[in-house]
Amino acid sequence: MKVGVPKEIKVHEYRVGLTPESVREYVHRGHEVMVETQAGAAIGAGDDAYRQAGATVLADARAVYDAAEMIVKVKEPQTAEIAMLRPRQLLFAYLHLAPDPQLTRGLLESGCTAVAYETVAESDGTLPLLAPMSEVAGRLSITIAGQLLMRDAGGPGLLLGGVTGVHPTRVLVLGAGVVGVQAVRMAAGAGAEVSVVDRSLAKLRALEAQLPGRIRTRASTRTAIEEEIAAADVVIGAVLVAGASAPRLVTRVMLQAMKPRSVMIDVAIDQGGCFETSRPTTHADPTFEVDGIVHYCVANMPGAVPRTSSHALNLATLPCGLALADQGIDALRSDPALRAGLNVFAGQITHPMVAQALGLPFVDPVSALRQAA
C-alpha cells in the first residue's frame, strides 16, 4: 500500500505520524511510504533520516495526499487537509469527532475511511492507542500546573510542593484513568497534597495501594466534587468516555467557591472538556480566566514534547497501522479492536458514541463493511 505522512499543521503541533523507525517497518513489509519534507524536523528526524529508512520525501502535503492510499497522522485533519481527502482513502489519526460537527461533516463528505486512534478498544475496554498520549498528558498536566501557579503566569504565587513548614499546594484530580493516575503520581511525587475523585471504587483502591498514605480518594458525587473544588489550588480534569463528549463535572457556579487565581487544567478538552467554562486553546495562547480562575485547555498537550510523544505514539500505533496497510479494510472486518476505531466509512458514522453526541444516524460498522465487500 502507498502510505503518506504529511507534516502536522495544527497550531504548535510538532509530533509526526511515523518516525523513521516505523517507516522502516512499513517498507520492510513491502509498502511504499511518502513523507512530506520536514515532517519530522521537530523530533530531530530530518529528510535524510526518512530517505535512509526507505521513504520518498515529497515537496508538500498535496503531493502526499494525492499519492497515498492511506494517510497516517497525529492530529485530526485541519480544513485545508480535509479538502485533500478522497473517497475510500484510509485516514489513521486522532480524530475526537464527538465535539466537532464541522470536522465530522467534512470527513463524511470526503468519503474517506477514518479510523480514530482514541476509539480503538480491546475487549476489556482499554484504549491502547490513546494510553501513551494519556500518560504524557497526565504527567505534563502537573508540570504545567507548577508553572501556572507562579504569580508571573497569573497564578496565586504558590510552589507546587510547598516547603518545610508551609502547607503544600492542594491538587484535585477528577478521574482515575490513565491521565488521572499519571497526574496523581506526578503531583504526589512533587510533594503536593492530592485528592482524586472517580466513580470506580476499584480504581481508587488500586491507586491507594500504589501510593499508600500519600493521597486521598473520594467516590464521585456532586457533593464530593463541590467540597474538593473549594479546597483545591489546582484541578486536573481527566475524565473520558470513549468516543463521546466528556461529561461536564464542574459548573460555573462551582468556580465561585474556589480560591482566587486557582488553576484548572482540562485534559479532556479534545472531547469537549469536563468544565462548563472550558473552551479549546492552543500552545500559542494556552490560558484564559473565568471568574478569576485560570483555565488551561490546550487540545494537543503532548505536542509540547514531540520527541517523547512521537516515539511513544508510534510504539502503540505501529501494529494497527501495519495491519491496515497489509490488509486494507479487511483488517477492520477481522479485528474487533481495530474495528472499534472505525468512526467514518463511506459517508456514514460507524461509532455509536460519536453518532449519539452529534445527533446523527449510526450505521453498524459490521454491516457497513459487509456491504462494501
C-alpha positions in Angstrom: 0.0 0.0 0.0 1.1 3.6 -0.6 1.3 5.2 2.8 1.5 9.0 3.2 2.8 11.0 6.2 2.0 14.8 6.0 3.6 17.4 8.2 1.2 18.3 11.0 -0.2 21.8 10.7 -2.3 22.3 13.8 -1.0 25.2 15.8 2.2 24.3 17.6 1.8 20.6 16.8 5.3 19.1 16.4 4.6 15.4 16.5 4.8 13.2 13.4 2.7 10.3 12.3 5.5 7.9 11.5 9.1 8.1 12.9 11.9 6.8 10.6 12.0 3.6 12.7 8.3 3.0 11.9 8.9 3.8 8.2 11.5 1.0 8.1 8.9 -1.5 9.3 6.4 -0.4 6.7 9.0 -0.6 3.9 10.2 -4.0 5.2 6.6 -5.2 4.8 6.6 -4.1 1.1 4.8 -0.8 1.5 5.7 2.5 -0.2 6.0 5.4 2.3 5.9 9.0 1.2 6.7 11.7 3.8 6.3 15.4 3.4 9.5 17.3 3.6 10.4 18.4 7.2 7.5 16.4 8.7 9.9 15.0 11.4 12.1 18.0 11.8 10.8 18.9 15.3 11.7 15.5 16.7 15.2 15.6 15.2 14.3 13.4 12.2 15.3 15.2 9.0 14.5 14.3 5.5 17.7 12.3 5.1 16.7 10.1 8.0 13.4 9.2 6.3 15.2 8.6 3.0 17.6 6.2 4.7 14.6 4.4 6.2 13.3 3.9 2.7 10.7 6.7 2.4 10.3 9.0 -0.6 10.3 12.7 0.5 7.7 14.9 -1.2 7.6 18.6 -1.5 4.2 19.4 0.0 1.1 17.9 1.6 -0.9 18.0 -1.7 1.7 15.6 -3.2 1.4 13.3 -0.2 -2.4 13.2 -0.2 -2.6 12.7 -3.9 -0.2 9.8 -4.0 -1.2 7.9 -0.8 -3.9 5.3 -0.3 -3.5 5.6 3.4 -2.7 8.7 5.4 -1.0 8.3 8.9 -1.3 11.5 11.0 -1.2 12.5 14.6 -4.0 15.1 15.0 -7.3 15.5 13.2 -7.1 17.0 9.7 -7.4 20.7 9.5 -9.7 22.4 7.0 -7.1 22.5 4.2 -6.3 18.8 4.8 -9.9 17.7 4.7 -10.2 19.2 1.2 -7.4 16.8 0.1 -9.0 13.6 1.3 -10.8 11.5 -1.3 -13.3 8.6 -1.3 -12.0 5.2 0.1 -8.7 6.8 1.2 -7.7 5.5 4.7 -7.2 8.0 7.4 -5.5 6.8 10.6 -5.1 9.5 13.3 -6.6 11.0 16.4 -10.0 12.5 15.4 -12.1 13.3 18.5 -15.2 13.8 16.5 -17.9 14.0 19.2 -17.4 17.7 20.0 -16.6 18.7 16.4 -19.5 18.6 13.9 -17.7 20.6 11.3 -14.8 18.1 11.1 -17.2 15.2 11.2 -19.2 16.7 8.3 -16.0 17.2 6.3 -14.9 13.6 6.8 -18.4 12.3 5.8 -18.4 14.4 2.7 -14.9 13.3 1.7 -16.0 9.6 1.5 -12.8 8.6 3.3 -12.4 5.7 5.7 -11.5 7.3 9.1 -10.0 5.2 11.9 -9.5 7.1 15.1 -6.7 6.1 17.5 -8.7 7.1 20.5 -11.5 4.6 20.0 -9.5 1.5 19.1 -10.6 -0.7 22.0 -9.6 -4.0 23.4 -12.3 -6.4 24.7 -11.6 -5.3 28.3 -12.4 -1.7 27.3 -8.8 -0.4 27.4 -7.8 2.1 24.7 -4.2 1.0 23.7 -3.6 3.8 21.2 -4.9 6.5 23.5 -2.9 5.3 26.5 0.6 6.6 25.6 -0.6 10.1 25.0 -2.8 10.0 28.1 0.3 9.1 30.0 2.2 12.1 28.6 -0.8 14.5 29.1 -1.2 13.3 32.7 2.4 13.9 33.6 2.6 17.1 31.7 -0.5 18.5 33.4 1.4 18.7 36.7 4.4 20.3 35.1 2.1 22.9 33.5 0.2 23.4 36.8 3.5 24.1 38.6 4.2 26.8 36.0 0.8 28.4 36.1 0.8 28.5 39.9 3.5 31.1 39.7 2.4 34.7 40.1 4.0 36.0 36.9 2.0 33.4 35.0 -1.3 34.6 36.5 -1.5 32.1 39.3 -1.7 32.6 43.1 2.1 32.5 43.7 2.4 29.0 45.1 5.2 26.4 44.8 3.6 23.1 43.8 5.1 21.0 46.6 5.5 23.7 49.2 8.5 23.8 51.5 9.2 22.8 55.1 6.7 24.4 57.5 4.4 25.6 54.7 1.3 23.9 53.7 1.7 22.2 50.3 -0.4 23.0 47.3 -3.7 21.1 47.1 -4.3 19.2 43.8 -7.6 17.7 42.8 -7.7 15.1 40.0 -11.0 14.3 38.5 -10.8 10.8 37.1 -8.6 7.8 37.9 -8.0 6.6 34.4 -4.6 6.7 32.6 -4.4 10.5 32.6 -5.6 10.8 36.2 -3.2 8.1 37.5 -0.2 9.8 35.9 -1.3 13.2 37.2 -1.7 11.8 40.8 1.7 10.1 40.7 3.4 13.3 39.5 1.7 15.6 41.9 2.3 13.3 44.9 5.9 12.9 43.9 6.3 16.7 43.8 5.1 16.9 47.4 1.6 18.2 46.7 -1.5 17.2 48.8 -3.5 15.2 46.3 -7.2 14.2 46.2 -8.6 12.1 43.4 -12.3 11.6 42.6 -13.7 8.7 40.5 -16.9 6.7 40.1 -14.9 3.4 40.3 -14.1 2.3 43.8 -11.8 -0.4 42.3 -9.7 2.2 40.6 -9.5 4.3 43.7 -8.4 1.2 45.7 -5.7 0.4 43.2 -4.4 4.0 43.5 -4.4 3.9 47.3 -2.4 0.6 47.1 0.2 2.2 44.8 0.5 5.3 46.9 -0.4 4.3 50.5 -0.9 7.2 52.8 0.1 9.8 50.1 -3.3 10.6 48.6 -7.0 11.0 49.5 -9.6 9.3 47.4 -13.3 10.1 47.2 -16.2 8.4 45.3 -17.6 10.8 42.7 -20.6 12.6 43.8 -21.7 16.2 43.3 -21.1 16.9 47.0 -17.6 15.4 46.9 -16.6 17.5 43.8 -18.0 20.7 45.3 -16.1 20.2 48.6 -12.9 19.3 46.9 -13.1 22.1 44.3 -13.4 24.6 47.1 -10.2 23.4 48.8 -8.1 22.9 45.7 -5.4 25.2 44.3 -5.2 23.0 41.1 -7.9 21.0 39.4 -7.0 18.5 36.7 -9.9 17.4 34.6 -9.1 13.8 33.5 -12.4 12.1 32.7 -13.1 10.2 29.5 -16.0 8.3 27.9 -14.5 6.6 24.8 -15.7 8.4 21.6 -18.3 10.5 23.5 -18.3 14.1 24.7 -16.7 14.4 28.1 -19.2 14.8 31.0 -19.3 18.3 32.5 -18.3 17.7 36.1 -17.5 21.3 37.1 -20.1 24.0 36.6 -19.5 27.7 36.5 -21.3 28.1 39.9 -18.7 25.9 41.5 -16.0 28.4 40.4 -17.4 30.9 42.9 -16.3 28.7 45.8 -12.7 28.3 44.5 -9.7 30.2 45.8 -8.8 33.3 43.7 -6.4 32.6 40.8 -6.6 28.8 41.2 -5.6 26.8 38.2 -7.8 24.4 36.2 -6.3 22.2 33.5 -8.9 20.4 31.3 -7.1 17.4 29.7 -10.5 16.3 28.4 -10.8 19.3 26.2 -10.2 17.3 23.0 -13.5 15.6 23.8 -15.3 18.8 24.6 -14.0 19.4 28.1 -15.2 18.4 31.6 -15.5 22.0 32.9 -18.5 24.0 31.9 -16.3 27.1 31.4 -13.7 25.3 29.2 -13.0 26.3 25.6 -10.2 25.0 23.4 -6.9 26.9 23.5 -3.6 26.4 21.7 0.1 26.3 22.8 0.4 29.8 21.3 -2.3 31.2 23.7 -2.9 28.5 26.3 -4.8 30.2 29.1 -7.8 32.4 29.9 -9.6 33.4 33.0 -13.2 32.9 34.1 -14.4 34.5 37.3 -10.8 34.9 38.4 -9.9 31.3 37.8 -7.0 30.4 35.4 -8.1 27.9 32.7 -5.6 25.9 30.6 -7.4 24.0 27.8 -4.8 23.1 25.1 -6.2 20.3 23.0 -2.9 18.8 21.9 -0.9 18.9 25.1 1.6 16.2 24.2 2.6 18.2 21.1 4.7 20.3 23.5 7.1 17.3 24.0 7.1 15.9 20.5 10.2 13.7 20.7 8.8 11.7 23.7 5.3 11.8 22.3 6.0 10.7 18.7 8.1 7.7 19.8 5.6 6.7 22.4 2.7 7.0 20.0 4.5 5.1 17.2 5.2 2.2 19.6 1.4 1.9 20.2 0.1 2.6 16.7 2.5 0.6 14.6 0.9 -2.8 14.8 -2.5 -1.4 13.9 -1.1 0.8 11.1 0.7 -2.2 9.6 -2.4 -4.3 9.7 -4.3 -1.6 7.8 -1.5 -1.3 5.3 -1.3 -5.1 4.9 -5.0 -5.8 4.6 -6.8 -2.6 3.9 -10.4 -2.6 5.2 -10.2 -6.4 5.6 -8.2 -5.6 8.8 -11.3 -3.9 10.1 -13.5 -6.9 9.3 -11.3 -9.4 11.1 -10.1 -7.4 14.2 -12.8 -6.2 16.6 -10.4 -3.9 18.5 -9.4 -2.1 15.3 -13.0 -2.0 14.0 -13.9 -0.1 17.2 -11.7 2.6 15.9 -13.7 3.0 12.7 -15.6 6.3 13.1 -16.5 7.2 9.5 -16.9 4.9 6.5 -18.4 5.6 3.0 -20.1 8.8 4.2 -21.6 7.1 7.4 -20.9 7.4 11.1 -19.9 4.0 12.4 -19.2 4.7 16.0 -22.3 4.8 18.3 -21.0 7.4 20.8 -19.9 9.8 18.0 -23.4 9.5 16.4 -25.1 10.0 19.7 -23.0 13.1 20.6 -23.7 14.7 17.3 -27.4 13.6 16.9 -26.6 11.9 13.6 -27.5 8.4 12.3 -25.4 5.5 13.3 -24.6 2.6 11.0 -23.2 -0.6 12.5 -19.6 -1.0 11.2 -20.0 -4.7 10.6 -23.0 -4.1 8.4 -21.2 -1.2 6.6 -18.1 -3.2 5.9 -20.2 -6.2 4.8 -22.0 -4.1 2.2 -18.7 -2.8 0.9 -17.4 -6.4 0.3 
